[in-house]
């Protein structure tokens, strides 16, 4: 199944609209991501796009609000970190997702949508 079809399937599965994510934009991913993903949950939230920023923050384990704890990478490079994430990147702005060992969920959150977190 193509990545595009996986993205649309995830959106349908959780009853969410899809909003394309420009592969040439950046996202923020936690610096600990590569070391921690096998032992920790993966979470992401999509805020508003601005300039070259896709709106996505993605982390493994405990979330921090310290921007210094994140690396800025191109969306197109996300598979170098995890091949689980790409299918979630078309979730609409205001959406968060979580990937746990035996659980996956995505949902719309008005706090994210309104930039209040």
Biopython code that builds the backbone (N, CA, C, O; Angstrom):
import numpy as np
from Bio.PDB.StructureBuilder import StructureBuilder

atoms = [
    (1, "UNK", "N", (0.855, -1.180, 0.000)),
    (1, "UNK", "CA", (0.000, 0.000, 0.000)),
    (1, "UNK", "C", (0.899, 1.241, 0.000)),
    (1, "UNK", "O", (1.869, 1.306, 0.755)),
    (2, "UNK", "N", (0.579, 2.208, -0.836)),
    (2, "UNK", "CA", (1.388, 3.424, -0.911)),
    (2, "UNK", "C", (1.251, 4.249, 0.376)),
    (2, "UNK", "O", (0.285, 4.103, 1.125)),
    (3, "UNK", "N", (2.227, 5.104, 0.607)),
    (3, "UNK", "CA", (2.192, 5.977, 1.783)),
    (3, "UNK", "C", (0.954, 6.861, 1.734)),
    (3, "UNK", "O", (0.303, 7.069, 2.757)),
    (4, "UNK", "N", (0.625, 7.380, 0.569)),
    (4, "UNK", "CA", (-0.561, 8.218, 0.406)),
    (4, "UNK", "C", (-1.812, 7.469, 0.856)),
    (4, "UNK", "O", (-2.636, 8.024, 1.582)),
    (5, "UNK", "N", (-1.961, 6.223, 0.437)),
    (5, "UNK", "CA", (-3.131, 5.428, 0.836)),
    (5, "UNK", "C", (-3.118, 5.125, 2.331)),
    (5, "UNK", "O", (-4.172, 5.107, 2.966)),
    (6, "UNK", "N", (-1.931, 4.886, 2.902)),
    (6, "UNK", "CA", (-1.825, 4.663, 4.349)),
    (6, "UNK", "C", (-2.250, 5.910, 5.116)),
    (6, "UNK", "O", (-2.926, 5.818, 6.141)),
    (7, "UNK", "N", (-1.848, 7.080, 4.610)),
    (7, "UNK", "CA", (-2.205, 8.340, 5.275)),
    (7, "UNK", "C", (-3.712, 8.547, 5.256)),
    (7, "UNK", "O", (-4.302, 8.910, 6.275)),
    (8, "UNK", "N", (-4.330, 8.325, 4.125)),
    (8, "UNK", "CA", (-5.788, 8.481, 4.028)),
    (8, "UNK", "C", (-6.506, 7.447, 4.892)),
    (8, "UNK", "O", (-7.526, 7.757, 5.508)),
    (9, "UNK", "N", (-5.987, 6.229, 4.941)),
    (9, "UNK", "CA", (-6.592, 5.166, 5.749)),
    (9, "UNK", "C", (-6.555, 5.529, 7.237)),
    (9, "UNK", "O", (-7.544, 5.324, 7.941)),
    (10, "UNK", "N", (-5.436, 6.063, 7.723)),
    (10, "UNK", "CA", (-5.324, 6.490, 9.129)),
    (10, "UNK", "C", (-6.353, 7.578, 9.422)),
    (10, "UNK", "O", (-7.024, 7.533, 10.452)),
    (11, "UNK", "N", (-6.481, 8.550, 8.529)),
    (11, "UNK", "CA", (-7.451, 9.632, 8.737)),
    (11, "UNK", "C", (-8.875, 9.077, 8.810)),
    (11, "UNK", "O", (-9.649, 9.462, 9.687)),
    (12, "UNK", "N", (-9.216, 8.183, 7.898)),
    (12, "UNK", "CA", (-10.557, 7.573, 7.908)),
    (12, "UNK", "C", (-10.778, 6.744, 9.165)),
    (12, "UNK", "O", (-11.845, 6.808, 9.775)),
    (13, "UNK", "N", (-9.764, 5.959, 9.559)),
    (13, "UNK", "CA", (-9.886, 5.085, 10.722)),
    (13, "UNK", "C", (-10.285, 5.858, 11.975)),
    (13, "UNK", "O", (-11.077, 5.373, 12.783)),
    (14, "UNK", "N", (-9.732, 7.066, 12.134)),
    (14, "UNK", "CA", (-9.997, 7.847, 13.337)),
    (14, "UNK", "C", (-11.024, 8.958, 13.103)),
    (14, "UNK", "O", (-11.245, 9.797, 13.977)),
    (15, "UNK", "N", (-11.652, 8.962, 11.920)),
    (15, "UNK", "CA", (-12.705, 9.937, 11.630)),
    (15, "UNK", "C", (-12.193, 11.372, 11.543)),
    (15, "UNK", "O", (-12.886, 12.314, 11.926)),
    (16, "UNK", "N", (-10.971, 11.524, 11.035)),
    (16, "UNK", "CA", (-10.349, 12.848, 10.957)),
    (16, "UNK", "C", (-10.158, 13.254, 9.505)),
    (16, "UNK", "O", (-10.034, 12.408, 8.619)),
    (17, "UNK", "N", (-10.137, 14.549, 9.277)),
    (17, "UNK", "CA", (-9.859, 15.068, 7.944)),
    (17, "UNK", "C", (-8.378, 14.940, 7.655)),
    (17, "UNK", "O", (-7.551, 14.947, 8.567)),
    (18, "UNK", "N", (-8.053, 14.822, 6.389)),
    (18, "UNK", "CA", (-6.637, 14.798, 6.062)),
    (18, "UNK", "C", (-6.230, 16.155, 5.499)),
    (18, "UNK", "O", (-6.990, 16.826, 4.801)),
    (19, "UNK", "N", (-5.021, 16.520, 5.828)),
    (19, "UNK", "CA", (-4.453, 17.799, 5.424)),
    (19, "UNK", "C", (-3.016, 17.512, 4.993)),
    (19, "UNK", "O", (-2.166, 17.214, 5.832)),
    (20, "UNK", "N", (-2.740, 17.599, 3.692)),
    (20, "UNK", "CA", (-1.398, 17.263, 3.222)),
    (20, "UNK", "C", (-0.300, 17.988, 3.995)),
    (20, "UNK", "O", (-0.463, 19.128, 4.429)),
    (21, "UNK", "N", (0.810, 17.297, 4.149)),
    (21, "UNK", "CA", (1.977, 17.831, 4.837)),
    (21, "UNK", "C", (3.088, 17.954, 3.793)),
    (21, "UNK", "O", (3.481, 16.959, 3.184)),
    (22, "UNK", "N", (3.584, 19.146, 3.590)),
    (22, "UNK", "CA", (4.619, 19.411, 2.601)),
    (22, "UNK", "C", (5.924, 18.731, 3.025)),
    (22, "UNK", "O", (6.464, 19.019, 4.093)),
    (23, "UNK", "N", (6.416, 17.839, 2.191)),
    (23, "UNK", "CA", (7.629, 17.073, 2.498)),
    (23, "UNK", "C", (8.883, 17.943, 2.546)),
    (23, "UNK", "O", (9.903, 17.525, 3.094)),
    (24, "UNK", "N", (8.818, 19.136, 1.983)),
    (24, "UNK", "CA", (9.967, 20.045, 1.974)),
    (24, "UNK", "C", (9.997, 20.980, 3.178)),
    (24, "UNK", "O", (10.889, 21.820, 3.299)),
    (25, "UNK", "N", (9.020, 20.831, 4.065)),
    (25, "UNK", "CA", (9.002, 21.643, 5.286)),
    (25, "UNK", "C", (9.689, 20.872, 6.415)),
    (25, "UNK", "O", (10.063, 19.710, 6.259)),
    (26, "UNK", "N", (9.840, 21.536, 7.532)),
    (26, "UNK", "CA", (10.512, 20.941, 8.686)),
    (26, "UNK", "C", (9.510, 20.511, 9.745)),
    (26, "UNK", "O", (8.384, 21.004, 9.804)),
    (27, "UNK", "N", (9.950, 19.581, 10.576)),
    (27, "UNK", "CA", (9.213, 19.233, 11.789)),
    (27, "UNK", "C", (10.236, 19.178, 12.913)),
    (27, "UNK", "O", (11.443, 19.162, 12.670)),
    (28, "UNK", "N", (9.745, 19.148, 14.131)),
    (28, "UNK", "CA", (10.618, 19.031, 15.294)),
    (28, "UNK", "C", (10.445, 17.649, 15.890)),
    (28, "UNK", "O", (9.325, 17.189, 16.112)),
    (29, "UNK", "N", (11.570, 16.989, 16.149)),
    (29, "UNK", "CA", (11.561, 15.637, 16.709)),
    (29, "UNK", "C", (12.507, 15.614, 17.913)),
    (29, "UNK", "O", (13.585, 16.207, 17.874)),
    (30, "UNK", "N", (12.097, 14.928, 18.975)),
    (30, "UNK", "CA", (12.905, 14.928, 20.200)),
    (30, "UNK", "C", (14.300, 14.362, 19.937)),
    (30, "UNK", "O", (14.470, 13.397, 19.191)),
    (31, "UNK", "N", (15.279, 14.981, 20.561)),
    (31, "UNK", "CA", (16.676, 14.565, 20.389)),
    (31, "UNK", "C", (16.890, 13.119, 20.826)),
    (31, "UNK", "O", (17.777, 12.448, 20.297)),
    (32, "UNK", "N", (16.109, 12.631, 21.766)),
    (32, "UNK", "CA", (16.272, 11.266, 22.272)),
    (32, "UNK", "C", (15.551, 10.227, 21.415)),
    (32, "UNK", "O", (15.548, 9.044, 21.753)),
    (33, "UNK", "N", (14.955, 10.648, 20.333)),
    (33, "UNK", "CA", (14.047, 9.786, 19.583)),
    (33, "UNK", "C", (14.680, 8.483, 19.120)),
    (33, "UNK", "O", (14.119, 7.415, 19.363)),
    (34, "UNK", "N", (15.818, 8.541, 18.470)),
    (34, "UNK", "CA", (16.418, 7.323, 17.907)),
    (34, "UNK", "C", (16.791, 6.313, 18.983)),
    (34, "UNK", "O", (16.676, 5.107, 18.764)),
    (35, "UNK", "N", (17.237, 6.790, 20.144)),
    (35, "UNK", "CA", (17.636, 5.862, 21.195)),
    (35, "UNK", "C", (16.439, 5.283, 21.937)),
    (35, "UNK", "O", (16.529, 4.176, 22.468)),
    (36, "UNK", "N", (15.330, 5.993, 21.987)),
    (36, "UNK", "CA", (14.240, 5.649, 22.900)),
    (36, "UNK", "C", (13.034, 4.981, 22.265)),
    (36, "UNK", "O", (12.213, 4.425, 22.994)),
    (37, "UNK", "N", (12.884, 5.004, 20.978)),
    (37, "UNK", "CA", (11.618, 4.582, 20.381)),
    (37, "UNK", "C", (11.233, 3.131, 20.647)),
    (37, "UNK", "O", (10.043, 2.823, 20.716)),
    (38, "UNK", "N", (12.180, 2.251, 20.795)),
    (38, "UNK", "CA", (11.805, 0.852, 21.021)),
    (38, "UNK", "C", (11.265, 0.621, 22.416)),
    (38, "UNK", "O", (10.496, -0.314, 22.635)),
    (39, "UNK", "N", (11.654, 1.457, 23.360)),
    (39, "UNK", "CA", (11.207, 1.273, 24.738)),
    (39, "UNK", "C", (10.135, 2.254, 25.174)),
    (39, "UNK", "O", (9.523, 2.065, 26.226)),
    (40, "UNK", "N", (9.893, 3.298, 24.391)),
    (40, "UNK", "CA", (8.957, 4.346, 24.812)),
    (40, "UNK", "C", (7.850, 4.552, 23.786)),
    (40, "UNK", "O", (7.972, 4.168, 22.623)),
    (41, "UNK", "N", (6.780, 5.162, 24.246)),
    (41, "UNK", "CA", (5.687, 5.539, 23.359)),
    (41, "UNK", "C", (6.154, 6.662, 22.445)),
    (41, "UNK", "O", (7.050, 7.431, 22.795)),
    (42, "UNK", "N", (5.535, 6.749, 21.264)),
    (42, "UNK", "CA", (5.787, 7.835, 20.325)),
    (42, "UNK", "C", (4.532, 8.683, 20.288)),
    (42, "UNK", "O", (3.422, 8.163, 20.173)),
    (43, "UNK", "N", (4.713, 9.997, 20.385)),
    (43, "UNK", "CA", (3.582, 10.919, 20.298)),
    (43, "UNK", "C", (3.902, 12.041, 19.335)),
    (43, "UNK", "O", (5.065, 12.369, 19.098)),
    (44, "UNK", "N", (2.855, 12.620, 18.787)),
    (44, "UNK", "CA", (3.010, 13.762, 17.898)),
    (44, "UNK", "C", (1.804, 14.665, 17.988)),
    (44, "UNK", "O", (0.690, 14.222, 18.268)),
    (45, "UNK", "N", (2.046, 15.948, 17.745)),
    (45, "UNK", "CA", (0.962, 16.933, 17.685)),
    (45, "UNK", "C", (1.224, 17.856, 16.516)),
    (45, "UNK", "O", (2.358, 18.256, 16.251)),
    (46, "UNK", "N", (0.139, 18.187, 15.816)),
    (46, "UNK", "CA", (0.268, 19.094, 14.669)),
    (46, "UNK", "C", (-0.376, 20.433, 14.994)),
    (46, "UNK", "O", (-1.592, 20.557, 15.136)),
    (47, "UNK", "N", (0.487, 21.417, 15.105)),
    (47, "UNK", "CA", (0.046, 22.789, 15.324)),
    (47, "UNK", "C", (-0.073, 23.484, 13.967)),
    (47, "UNK", "O", (-0.080, 22.817, 12.932)),
    (48, "UNK", "N", (-0.164, 24.770, 13.961)),
    (48, "UNK", "CA", (-0.321, 25.542, 12.727)),
    (48, "UNK", "C", (0.994, 25.578, 11.939)),
    (48, "UNK", "O", (2.076, 25.686, 12.516)),
    (49, "UNK", "N", (0.876, 25.487, 10.620)),
    (49, "UNK", "CA", (2.041, 25.637, 9.744)),
    (49, "UNK", "C", (2.456, 27.094, 9.711)),
    (49, "UNK", "O", (1.613, 27.991, 9.666)),
    (50, "UNK", "N", (3.758, 27.323, 9.734)),
    (50, "UNK", "CA", (4.281, 28.675, 9.604)),
    (50, "UNK", "C", (5.551, 28.631, 8.777)),
    (50, "UNK", "O", (6.465, 27.864, 9.080)),
    (51, "UNK", "N", (5.616, 29.437, 7.746)),
    (51, "UNK", "CA", (6.791, 29.521, 6.878)),
    (51, "UNK", "C", (7.253, 28.129, 6.460)),
    (51, "UNK", "O", (6.532, 27.436, 5.744)),
    (52, "UNK", "N", (8.451, 27.703, 6.895)),
    (52, "UNK", "CA", (8.982, 26.398, 6.489)),
    (52, "UNK", "C", (8.723, 25.301, 7.529)),
    (52, "UNK", "O", (9.311, 24.223, 7.444)),
    (53, "UNK", "N", (7.850, 25.564, 8.507)),
    (53, "UNK", "CA", (7.524, 24.615, 9.572)),
    (53, "UNK", "C", (6.195, 23.942, 9.281)),
    (53, "UNK", "O", (5.194, 24.611, 9.030)),
    (54, "UNK", "N", (6.188, 22.605, 9.316)),
    (54, "UNK", "CA", (4.988, 21.820, 8.998)),
    (54, "UNK", "C", (3.929, 21.858, 10.091)),
    (54, "UNK", "O", (2.768, 21.526, 9.848)),
    (55, "UNK", "N", (4.326, 22.261, 11.297)),
    (55, "UNK", "CA", (3.404, 22.252, 12.428)),
    (55, "UNK", "C", (3.598, 21.056, 13.343)),
    (55, "UNK", "O", (3.046, 21.035, 14.443)),
    (56, "UNK", "N", (4.367, 20.059, 12.921)),
    (56, "UNK", "CA", (4.519, 18.811, 13.676)),
    (56, "UNK", "C", (5.636, 18.865, 14.709)),
    (56, "UNK", "O", (6.754, 19.295, 14.425)),
    (57, "UNK", "N", (5.298, 18.413, 15.925)),
    (57, "UNK", "CA", (6.259, 18.101, 16.980)),
    (57, "UNK", "C", (6.076, 16.618, 17.278)),
    (57, "UNK", "O", (4.954, 16.161, 17.494)),
    (58, "UNK", "N", (7.170, 15.869, 17.291)),
    (58, "UNK", "CA", (7.110, 14.424, 17.525)),
    (58, "UNK", "C", (8.156, 14.076, 18.575)),
    (58, "UNK", "O", (9.284, 14.566, 18.524)),
    (59, "UNK", "N", (7.775, 13.225, 19.532)),
    (59, "UNK", "CA", (8.720, 12.863, 20.590)),
    (59, "UNK", "C", (8.503, 11.434, 21.044)),
    (59, "UNK", "O", (7.460, 10.828, 20.800)),
    (60, "UNK", "N", (9.527, 10.913, 21.716)),
    (60, "UNK", "CA", (9.463, 9.598, 22.340)),
    (60, "UNK", "C", (9.572, 9.807, 23.836)),
    (60, "UNK", "O", (10.419, 10.565, 24.308)),
    (61, "UNK", "N", (8.707, 9.128, 24.583)),
    (61, "UNK", "CA", (8.744, 9.272, 26.035)),
    (61, "UNK", "C", (8.074, 10.545, 26.507)),
    (61, "UNK", "O", (7.089, 10.999, 25.925)),
    (62, "UNK", "N", (8.614, 11.111, 27.560)),
    (62, "UNK", "CA", (8.052, 12.299, 28.215)),
    (62, "UNK", "C", (8.165, 13.534, 27.327)),
    (62, "UNK", "O", (9.233, 13.808, 26.781)),
    (63, "UNK", "N", (7.079, 14.275, 27.180)),
    (63, "UNK", "CA", (7.099, 15.507, 26.391)),
    (63, "UNK", "C", (7.726, 16.639, 27.203)),
    (63, "UNK", "O", (7.545, 16.745, 28.416)),
    (64, "UNK", "N", (8.460, 17.466, 26.495)),
    (64, "UNK", "CA", (9.017, 18.664, 27.099)),
    (64, "UNK", "C", (8.630, 19.858, 26.238)),
    (64, "UNK", "O", (8.449, 19.716, 25.028)),
    (65, "UNK", "N", (8.505, 21.009, 26.835)),
    (65, "UNK", "CA", (8.206, 22.224, 26.080)),
    (65, "UNK", "C", (9.467, 23.008, 25.736)),
    (65, "UNK", "O", (9.383, 24.105, 25.184)),
    (66, "UNK", "N", (10.637, 22.454, 26.058)),
    (66, "UNK", "CA", (11.912, 23.102, 25.785)),
    (66, "UNK", "C", (12.326, 22.821, 24.343)),
    (66, "UNK", "O", (12.656, 21.684, 24.008)),
    (67, "UNK", "N", (12.313, 23.832, 23.495)),
    (67, "UNK", "CA", (12.643, 23.669, 22.074)),
    (67, "UNK", "C", (14.049, 23.127, 21.888)),
    (67, "UNK", "O", (14.341, 22.511, 20.863)),
    (68, "UNK", "N", (14.917, 23.342, 22.853)),
    (68, "UNK", "CA", (16.291, 22.829, 22.777)),
    (68, "UNK", "C", (16.333, 21.301, 22.854)),
    (68, "UNK", "O", (17.355, 20.696, 22.531)),
    (69, "UNK", "N", (15.244, 20.678, 23.274)),
    (69, "UNK", "CA", (15.168, 19.214, 23.366)),
    (69, "UNK", "C", (14.753, 18.572, 22.045)),
    (69, "UNK", "O", (14.595, 17.354, 21.970)),
    (70, "UNK", "N", (14.575, 19.383, 21.003)),
    (70, "UNK", "CA", (14.130, 18.899, 19.705)),
    (70, "UNK", "C", (15.152, 19.236, 18.620)),
    (70, "UNK", "O", (15.845, 20.252, 18.678)),
    (71, "UNK", "N", (15.220, 18.339, 17.624)),
    (71, "UNK", "CA", (15.992, 18.605, 16.411)),
    (71, "UNK", "C", (15.016, 19.004, 15.315)),
    (71, "UNK", "O", (13.886, 18.517, 15.270)),
    (72, "UNK", "N", (15.449, 19.876, 14.449)),
    (72, "UNK", "CA", (14.655, 20.312, 13.308)),
    (72, "UNK", "C", (15.100, 19.479, 12.103)),
    (72, "UNK", "O", (16.262, 19.532, 11.699)),
    (73, "UNK", "N", (14.162, 18.707, 11.531)),
    (73, "UNK", "CA", (14.490, 17.864, 10.375)),
    (73, "UNK", "C", (13.453, 18.074, 9.274)),
    (73, "UNK", "O", (12.342, 18.536, 9.537)),
    (74, "UNK", "N", (13.817, 17.736, 8.060)),
    (74, "UNK", "CA", (12.854, 17.780, 6.966)),
    (74, "UNK", "C", (11.819, 16.668, 7.147)),
    (74, "UNK", "O", (12.152, 15.564, 7.579)),
    (75, "UNK", "N", (10.588, 16.963, 6.821)),
    (75, "UNK", "CA", (9.535, 15.946, 6.872)),
    (75, "UNK", "C", (9.948, 14.737, 6.036)),
    (75, "UNK", "O", (9.710, 13.597, 6.436)),
    (76, "UNK", "N", (10.558, 14.974, 4.889)),
    (76, "UNK", "CA", (10.959, 13.878, 4.004)),
    (76, "UNK", "C", (12.005, 12.953, 4.626)),
    (76, "UNK", "O", (12.219, 11.850, 4.121)),
    (77, "UNK", "N", (12.659, 13.374, 5.706)),
    (77, "UNK", "CA", (13.676, 12.548, 6.365)),
    (77, "UNK", "C", (13.133, 11.745, 7.554)),
    (77, "UNK", "O", (13.912, 11.093, 8.249)),
    (78, "UNK", "N", (11.843, 11.776, 7.799)),
    (78, "UNK", "CA", (11.284, 11.147, 8.991)),
    (78, "UNK", "C", (11.524, 9.636, 9.032)),
    (78, "UNK", "O", (11.665, 9.074, 10.118)),
    (79, "UNK", "N", (11.575, 8.974, 7.889)),
    (79, "UNK", "CA", (11.781, 7.519, 7.885)),
    (79, "UNK", "C", (13.165, 7.120, 8.386)),
    (79, "UNK", "O", (13.381, 5.959, 8.733)),
    (80, "UNK", "N", (14.109, 8.066, 8.430)),
    (80, "UNK", "CA", (15.418, 7.776, 9.018)),
    (80, "UNK", "C", (15.301, 7.590, 10.536)),
    (80, "UNK", "O", (16.177, 6.993, 11.163)),
    (81, "UNK", "N", (14.225, 8.099, 11.114)),
    (81, "UNK", "CA", (13.983, 8.002, 12.553)),
    (81, "UNK", "C", (13.027, 6.858, 12.874)),
    (81, "UNK", "O", (13.241, 6.110, 13.828)),
    (82, "UNK", "N", (11.983, 6.727, 12.081)),
    (82, "UNK", "CA", (10.992, 5.672, 12.294)),
    (82, "UNK", "C", (10.097, 5.568, 11.066)),
    (82, "UNK", "O", (9.662, 6.577, 10.511)),
    (83, "UNK", "N", (9.830, 4.342, 10.655)),
    (83, "UNK", "CA", (8.924, 4.150, 9.519)),
    (83, "UNK", "C", (7.464, 4.070, 9.960)),
    (83, "UNK", "O", (6.580, 3.830, 9.138)),
    (84, "UNK", "N", (7.208, 4.269, 11.248)),
    (84, "UNK", "CA", (5.839, 4.248, 11.775)),
    (84, "UNK", "C", (5.128, 5.588, 11.628)),
    (84, "UNK", "O", (3.898, 5.634, 11.660)),
    (85, "UNK", "N", (5.860, 6.657, 11.471)),
    (85, "UNK", "CA", (5.297, 7.996, 11.616)),
    (85, "UNK", "C", (4.706, 8.574, 10.336)),
    (85, "UNK", "O", (3.692, 9.270, 10.393)),
    (86, "UNK", "N", (5.311, 8.306, 9.191)),
    (86, "UNK", "CA", (4.905, 8.950, 7.938)),
    (86, "UNK", "C", (3.392, 8.867, 7.705)),
    (86, "UNK", "O", (2.787, 9.827, 7.228)),
    (87, "UNK", "N", (2.783, 7.733, 8.036)),
    (87, "UNK", "CA", (1.354, 7.568, 7.752)),
    (87, "UNK", "C", (0.467, 8.478, 8.604)),
    (87, "UNK", "O", (-0.720, 8.619, 8.310)),
    (88, "UNK", "N", (1.017, 9.100, 9.654)),
    (88, "UNK", "CA", (0.245, 10.005, 10.506)),
    (88, "UNK", "C", (0.375, 11.474, 10.085)),
    (88, "UNK", "O", (-0.371, 12.318, 10.583)),
    (89, "UNK", "N", (1.290, 11.790, 9.197)),
    (89, "UNK", "CA", (1.623, 13.186, 8.936)),
    (89, "UNK", "C", (0.597, 13.946, 8.107)),
    (89, "UNK", "O", (0.741, 15.152, 7.905)),
    (90, "UNK", "N", (-0.434, 13.264, 7.626)),
    (90, "UNK", "CA", (-1.504, 13.981, 6.925)),
    (90, "UNK", "C", (-2.699, 14.237, 7.840)),
    (90, "UNK", "O", (-3.721, 14.750, 7.387)),
    (91, "UNK", "N", (-2.586, 13.894, 9.092)),
    (91, "UNK", "CA", (-3.667, 14.241, 10.018)),
    (91, "UNK", "C", (-3.799, 15.755, 10.072)),
    (91, "UNK", "O", (-2.805, 16.478, 10.002)),
    (92, "UNK", "N", (-5.014, 16.221, 10.195)),
    (92, "UNK", "CA", (-5.279, 17.655, 10.153)),
    (92, "UNK", "C", (-4.657, 18.414, 11.333)),
    (92, "UNK", "O", (-4.371, 17.842, 12.385)),
    (93, "UNK", "N", (-4.460, 19.705, 11.123)),
    (93, "UNK", "CA", (-3.971, 20.578, 12.191)),
    (93, "UNK", "C", (-4.922, 20.481, 13.379)),
    (93, "UNK", "O", (-6.142, 20.493, 13.219)),
    (94, "UNK", "N", (-4.340, 20.385, 14.570)),
    (94, "UNK", "CA", (-5.148, 20.240, 15.770)),
    (94, "UNK", "C", (-5.252, 18.798, 16.233)),
    (94, "UNK", "O", (-5.969, 18.492, 17.186)),
    (95, "UNK", "N", (-4.537, 17.918, 15.557)),
    (95, "UNK", "CA", (-4.600, 16.499, 15.861)),
    (95, "UNK", "C", (-3.344, 16.047, 16.592)),
    (95, "UNK", "O", (-2.251, 16.562, 16.355)),
    (96, "UNK", "N", (-3.515, 15.090, 17.472)),
    (96, "UNK", "CA", (-2.397, 14.426, 18.126)),
    (96, "UNK", "C", (-2.515, 12.939, 17.900)),
    (96, "UNK", "O", (-3.613, 12.422, 17.694)),
    (97, "UNK", "N", (-1.386, 12.242, 17.939)),
    (97, "UNK", "CA", (-1.412, 10.791, 17.833)),
    (97, "UNK", "C", (-0.487, 10.191, 18.877)),
    (97, "UNK", "O", (0.429, 10.847, 19.373)),
    (98, "UNK", "N", (-0.745, 8.934, 19.198)),
    (98, "UNK", "CA", (0.109, 8.177, 20.107)),
    (98, "UNK", "C", (0.258, 6.764, 19.555)),
    (98, "UNK", "O", (-0.704, 6.151, 19.093)),
    (99, "UNK", "N", (1.490, 6.267, 19.615)),
    (99, "UNK", "CA", (1.788, 4.900, 19.207)),
    (99, "UNK", "C", (2.429, 4.226, 20.413)),
    (99, "UNK", "O", (3.528, 4.589, 20.835)),
    (100, "UNK", "N", (1.732, 3.248, 20.955)),
    (100, "UNK", "CA", (2.257, 2.451, 22.061)),
    (100, "UNK", "C", (2.452, 1.036, 21.550)),
    (100, "UNK", "O", (2.115, 0.731, 20.406)),
    (101, "UNK", "N", (2.986, 0.190, 22.381)),
    (101, "UNK", "CA", (3.283, -1.183, 21.966)),
    (101, "UNK", "C", (2.070, -1.877, 21.341)),
    (101, "UNK", "O", (2.176, -2.434, 20.248)),
    (102, "UNK", "N", (0.935, -1.852, 22.012)),
    (102, "UNK", "CA", (-0.263, -2.540, 21.523)),
    (102, "UNK", "C", (-1.443, -1.596, 21.310)),
    (102, "UNK", "O", (-2.597, -2.024, 21.335)),
    (103, "UNK", "N", (-1.153, -0.319, 21.100)),
    (103, "UNK", "CA", (-2.227, 0.677, 21.032)),
    (103, "UNK", "C", (-1.816, 1.817, 20.116)),
    (103, "UNK", "O", (-0.692, 2.313, 20.188)),
    (104, "UNK", "N", (-2.734, 2.224, 19.258)),
    (104, "UNK", "CA", (-2.533, 3.399, 18.398)),
    (104, "UNK", "C", (-3.804, 4.213, 18.449)),
    (104, "UNK", "O", (-4.907, 3.671, 18.366)),
    (105, "UNK", "N", (-3.646, 5.532, 18.587)),
    (105, "UNK", "CA", (-4.816, 6.398, 18.590)),
    (105, "UNK", "C", (-4.437, 7.746, 17.978)),
    (105, "UNK", "O", (-3.287, 8.179, 18.037)),
    (106, "UNK", "N", (-5.426, 8.382, 17.399)),
    (106, "UNK", "CA", (-5.285, 9.748, 16.898)),
    (106, "UNK", "C", (-6.606, 10.441, 17.167)),
    (106, "UNK", "O", (-7.671, 9.848, 17.000)),
    (107, "UNK", "N", (-6.535, 11.700, 17.583)),
    (107, "UNK", "CA", (-7.765, 12.430, 17.861)),
    (107, "UNK", "C", (-7.544, 13.926, 17.727)),
    (107, "UNK", "O", (-6.438, 14.440, 17.896)),
    (108, "UNK", "N", (-8.636, 14.600, 17.418)),
    (108, "UNK", "CA", (-8.615, 16.052, 17.313)),
    (108, "UNK", "C", (-8.692, 16.641, 18.712)),
    (108, "UNK", "O", (-9.428, 16.141, 19.562)),
    (109, "UNK", "N", (-7.936, 17.699, 18.950)),
    (109, "UNK", "CA", (-7.889, 18.342, 20.262)),
    (109, "UNK", "C", (-7.960, 19.854, 20.050)),
    (109, "UNK", "O", (-7.033, 20.447, 19.498)),
    (110, "UNK", "N", (-9.048, 20.472, 20.484)),
    (110, "UNK", "CA", (-9.208, 21.910, 20.284)),
    (110, "UNK", "C", (-8.125, 22.725, 20.969)),
    (110, "UNK", "O", (-7.836, 23.841, 20.539)),
    (111, "UNK", "N", (-7.515, 22.192, 22.032)),
    (111, "UNK", "CA", (-6.403, 22.919, 22.679)),
    (111, "UNK", "C", (-5.232, 23.050, 21.730)),
    (111, "UNK", "O", (-4.574, 24.089, 21.691)),
    (112, "UNK", "N", (-4.965, 21.998, 20.959)),
    (112, "UNK", "CA", (-3.901, 22.068, 19.960)),
    (112, "UNK", "C", (-4.321, 23.024, 18.851)),
    (112, "UNK", "O", (-3.553, 23.901, 18.455)),
    (113, "UNK", "N", (-5.535, 22.853, 18.356)),
    (113, "UNK", "CA", (-6.034, 23.666, 17.256)),
    (113, "UNK", "C", (-5.939, 25.152, 17.584)),
    (113, "UNK", "O", (-5.585, 25.961, 16.726)),
    (114, "UNK", "N", (-6.250, 25.501, 18.801)),
    (114, "UNK", "CA", (-6.232, 26.906, 19.214)),
    (114, "UNK", "C", (-4.887, 27.335, 19.777)),
    (114, "UNK", "O", (-4.752, 28.439, 20.304)),
    (115, "UNK", "N", (-3.883, 26.454, 19.666)),
    (115, "UNK", "CA", (-2.516, 26.750, 20.105)),
    (115, "UNK", "C", (-2.398, 26.881, 21.616)),
    (115, "UNK", "O", (-1.474, 27.527, 22.110)),
    (116, "UNK", "N", (-3.332, 26.268, 22.365)),
    (116, "UNK", "CA", (-3.266, 26.273, 23.821)),
    (116, "UNK", "C", (-2.931, 24.857, 24.240)),
    (116, "UNK", "O", (-3.714, 23.937, 24.005)),
    (117, "UNK", "N", (-1.787, 24.675, 24.853)),
    (117, "UNK", "CA", (-1.377, 23.327, 25.226)),
    (117, "UNK", "C", (-0.788, 23.335, 26.611)),
    (117, "UNK", "O", (-0.379, 22.289, 27.114)),
]
sb = StructureBuilder()
sb.init_structure("model")
sb.init_model(0)
sb.init_chain("A")
sb.init_seg("    ")
for serial, (resi, resn, name, xyz) in enumerate(atoms, 1):
    if name == "N":
        sb.init_residue(resn, " ", resi, " ")
    sb.init_atom(name, np.array(xyz, "f"), 0.0, 1.0, " ", f" {name:<3s}", serial, name[0])
structure = sb.get_structure()
